[in-house]
Amino acid sequence: MNKKEILAKGFRLTMACLPFMFLGPYVLHLGFQFRNYLTIGCGILLMGVAMFLLFKGLKTIMKAFF
């Protein structure tokens, strides 16, 4: 893989985390509002997925630059 493909993969991973970044806190808020523990767990899981994808995307972008 050349650097351009690695950079594109990093941007794809970063863009894939965007829906999770907005969906996670929304689901967590709904869970606290309706006092539903399963929804709270799902919200925390979605935010964890967002952080993981963002970390992997930024790490891949840095790998392409350096």
Contacts in CASP RR format, 6 or more apart in sequence:
PFRMAT RR
TARGET T0000
AUTHOR 0000-0000-0000
METHOD contacts of the structure
MODEL  1
MNKKEILAKGFRLTMACLPFMFLGPYVLHLGFQFRNYLTIGCGILLMGVA
MFLLFKGLKTIMKAFF
1 9 0 8 1.000
3 64 0 8 1.000
3 65 0 8 1.000
4 64 0 8 1.000
6 60 0 8 1.000
6 63 0 8 1.000
6 64 0 8 1.000
7 60 0 8 1.000
7 61 0 8 1.000
7 64 0 8 1.000
7 65 0 8 1.000
9 57 0 8 1.000
9 60 0 8 1.000
10 56 0 8 1.000
10 57 0 8 1.000
10 58 0 8 1.000
10 60 0 8 1.000
10 61 0 8 1.000
10 64 0 8 1.000
11 57 0 8 1.000
11 61 0 8 1.000
13 53 0 8 1.000
13 54 0 8 1.000
13 56 0 8 1.000
13 57 0 8 1.000
13 60 0 8 1.000
14 53 0 8 1.000
14 54 0 8 1.000
14 57 0 8 1.000
14 58 0 8 1.000
14 61 0 8 1.000
16 53 0 8 1.000
17 49 0 8 1.000
17 50 0 8 1.000
17 51 0 8 1.000
17 52 0 8 1.000
17 53 0 8 1.000
17 54 0 8 1.000
17 57 0 8 1.000
20 46 0 8 1.000
20 47 0 8 1.000
20 48 0 8 1.000
20 49 0 8 1.000
20 50 0 8 1.000
20 53 0 8 1.000
21 47 0 8 1.000
21 50 0 8 1.000
21 54 0 8 1.000
23 43 0 8 1.000
23 46 0 8 1.000
24 43 0 8 1.000
24 46 0 8 1.000
24 47 0 8 1.000
24 50 0 8 1.000
25 43 0 8 1.000
25 47 0 8 1.000
27 39 0 8 1.000
27 42 0 8 1.000
27 43 0 8 1.000
27 46 0 8 1.000
28 39 0 8 1.000
28 40 0 8 1.000
28 41 0 8 1.000
28 43 0 8 1.000
28 44 0 8 1.000
28 46 0 8 1.000
28 47 0 8 1.000
30 36 0 8 1.000
30 39 0 8 1.000
31 37 0 8 1.000
31 39 0 8 1.000
31 40 0 8 1.000
31 43 0 8 1.000
32 40 0 8 1.000
END
